[in-house]
């Protein structure tokens, strides 16, 4: 038997997929059904009792979704995965699985504005407290850990600033204190960076962004690294203690290194319900097939745009790790030598009003609240994605009043730069 391990591009096309056994269809079908027929009463009982894997109801799992899960798990190097309705849904299910009322978790200050809002406001309704730390200072995480701390959350490549985080340094803090490290890898994608290789235990994605890649489908993903011992401390009762809804099954003892993914599915997704549709799973699967091609083009185009903007007289600064004189360049070279991603920020000398004028003057760029599209996108975070934050919080998150965020697409680089140039001329 061959021991050859397939490469990343091959996994992006083939992982998890086989020709359909019923029809021979080569592309994974859209199993557009709500439910699945049981073979017998005993078969149904075994499925509902977690004694056998299989399909019951599309809210819990679906064959199209299963291929997507296996593919992303393979690309990230994880043990198992769970696809859900959105990146926010993925984060909610992760914390639902590890947190109890009164618990807290630590999160990097530099995050997507929606995550800051979810953690700081919506999670309060569950009795969960977020404690903010500086991603450039691992000690700022460790100093806030207490007996009710249940995890650490960071982004591998921070949104909107496009700065890489020293995952290994923060993983060391997490491991020392017996906590799982959860890493949002949306901005980098596994093509540029695989957090599990640097000490992460759980990876989350907004599939809506680079993995899907075409701005047409919502989705989220939880990847279980299979590396964390959920039974070591008694901190994680949903995984280590008998579950009454499953006749006393202890999930970690029963499912080992895939226990976290199972718990998110059968305790979170089953009851909270943020399921991905089979159609969206199919669309994202199709997008993933071209991920390595798209990501490299994104990176090459973004470097060209950032280099051009840095030399422009109306631009006060550019934050892009791919620039050799960028303070974050060494971390980029350490963690993602193939490129720095598609998203970066820059500041205009005219501040808030100049940012608005610039955004409105672009013609090819689309002004919208998304990243990771084949098309070039722009937004002024202070007036949109980070609007709910105070100016102090905006600055801390890398989204101050003068900041413009670009998500560079895969168009011809000369056309991208031409659009930037004509809009800057209007300021």
C-alpha positions, -999 to +999 in steps of 0.1 A: +000+000+000+013+035-009+023+057+020+023+089-001+006+118+016-014+140-008-004+177-011-026+207-001-039+214-036-049+177-040-067+177-006-085+209-015-100+191-045-105+155-032-105+153+006-137+137+019-153+132-015-160+100-035-182+095-066-218+092-054-224+054-048-260+056-060-255+075-093-218+077-100-220+115-099-184+128-095-193+161-078-206+158-043-244+160-046-266+184-027-286+161-004-315+185-001-335+166+025-346+172+060-343+137+073-331+101+066-348+067+066-337+043+094-329+007+085-348-006+116-359+003+150-326-009+164-307+012+139-326+043+149-320+036+186-283+032+180-281+065+161-300+084+188-279+068+215-245+077+200-237+040+196-234+043+158-226+071+134-251+080+107-276+105+094-308+114+114-318+149+105-301+176+085-300+200+115-275+176+130-257+163+100-260+157+063-239+139+037-230+171+018-220+188+050-200+157+060-178+160+029-172+197+037-162+188+073-138+161+063-122+184+037-116+213+060-104+190+088-078+176+063-067+210+052-062+221+088-046+189+099-074+183+125-090+152+138-126+161+130-148+191+122-183+205+123-199+228+098-224+253+109-244+283+097-218+310+101-185+319+118-205+335+147-224+302+151-191+283+152-178+306+180-211+303+200-210+265+198-173+263+209-180+284+240-213+267+247-194+234+249-167+246+274-184+274+294-208+274+323-226+306+338-200+325+358-171+313+337-147+336+318-124+333+288-095+355+275-096+371+240-072+392+220-082+428+217-075+428+180-104+409+166-131+413+140-156+439+153-185+414+152-165+390+175-158+419+199-195+426+200-205+390+204-181+384+232-186+416+250-224+419+248-243+388+235-223+364+256-233+382+288-267+367+284-252+333+289-233+345+320-200+343+302-173+370+308-147+380+283-114+394+295-094+413+269-056+409+264-029+422+242-020+397+215+015+411+213+020+404+250+014+368+261+019+379+298-013+399+295-032+367+290-016+348+319-021+376+344-059+374+340-063+336+344-082+323+374-101+291+384-131+301+363-111+307+331-120+281+304-101+291+273-081+316+252-093+330+219-071+347+192-071+353+155-041+340+136-042+370+113-060+398+130-090+415+113-089+443+102-052+452+107-038+421+089-012+415+116+000+380+125-001+368+161+026+347+178+004+316+182+031+295+197+038+320+225+002+322+235-002+284+231+026+281+258+005+302+282-026+281+274-008+248+279+009+259+311-025+267+326-044+237+312-066+257+289-076+251+252-063+276+227-090+286+201-078+302+169-099+319+143-080+312+111-105+329+087-081+356+074-051+333+068-069+301+057-050+268+060-032+276+028-011+302+045-011+289+081-023+259+101-027+269+138-028+233+151+009+230+141+017+259+164-001+247+196-037+255+189-064+230+201-094+243+182-097+262+149-127+282+138-135+297+104-161+319+088-164+297+056-182+328+041-148+343+035-117+328+018-126+291+020-159+297+001-142+326-017-169+339-039-191+359-016-222+338-023-227+315+008-227+317+045-210+291+067-188+284+097-165+256+108-151+242+140-120+220+136-111+198+166-073+193+168-078+162+190-049+175+212-066+186+244-073+164+274-108+174+284-108+151+314-076+162+331-090+189+354-128+186+358-132+220+342-151+208+312-181+188+326-200+186+292-171+165+279-159+147+310-190+139+329-220+115+321-245+131+298-281+125+310-295+131+275-274+102+262-280+076+290-248+086+309-223+086+280-190+103+289-181+120+256-143+123+261-140+088+274-161+074+245-149+094+216-113+103+225-096+128+202-128+137+183-148+143+215-149+181+212-163+180+176-189+154+187-199+175+217-204+206+196-226+186+173-247+165+197-250+190+226-247+224+208-258+221+172-286+196+180-302+219+206-293+255+195-298+247+158-275+269+137-272+244+109-256+250+075-278+243+045-268+215+022-268+240-007-244+264+011-222+234+020-220+225-017-212+260-028-184+263-002-170+229-012-168+241-048-150+272-037-124+253-016-113+235-048-095+266-060-084+279-025-046+275-032-048+293-065-069+321-052-050+327-020-017+331-038-032+355-062-048+374-033-014+377-016+005+388-047-021+414-055-023+427-020+015+431-018+014+451-050-014+474-037+002+479-003+035+488-019+019+514-041-002+529-014+028+532+010+044+556-015+013+578-020+014+613-006-021+612+008-015+580+028+000+584+062+007+547+069+001+511+056-002+481+079+006+450+058+028+423+071+042+415+036+061+448+035+097+442+045+098+472+068+065+464+085+069+457+123+049+424+118+070+412+089+092+388+110+061+370+124+047+368+089+079+351+076+078+328+106+042+317+103+031+323+067+061+326+043+038+320+013+022+354+018+004+378+041-031+374+030-055+397+011-066+421+038-048+451+051-055+486+065-041+520+058-046+555+071-054+586+052-040+620+062-075+635+061-088+612+088-125+601+091-139+623+064-111+614+039-118+578+046-155+582+037-147+602+006-122+576-006-146+547-001-174+564-020-150+573-048-139+538-057-155+523-089-142+487-092-140+480-055-172+470-038-181+489-006-195+462+017-190+443+050-172+412+039-137+399+031-123+370+011-143+375-022-127+371-056-136+408-060-117+436-044-137+450-014-134+481+008-149+493+040-143+522+065-145+502+098-150+532+122-183+540+105-194+504+099-181+471+113-166+488+144-192+515+147-206+500+180-172+505+197-159+537+214-131+555+196-106+541+222-119+506+215-117+512+178-081+523+180-072+493+202-088+470+176-069+485+148-099+503+134-094+540+143-112+569+125-086+572+097-085+535+089-096+520+056-097+483+052-091+466+018-097+430+009-078+427-024-093+404-050-079+384-079-084+410-106-054+423-127-032+442-102-029+472-126-067+476-125-067+475-087-041+502-085-058+523-111-090+524-091-072+533-059-054+561-077-085+577-092-103+576-059-074+591-039-074+619-065-108+629-053-097+637-017 
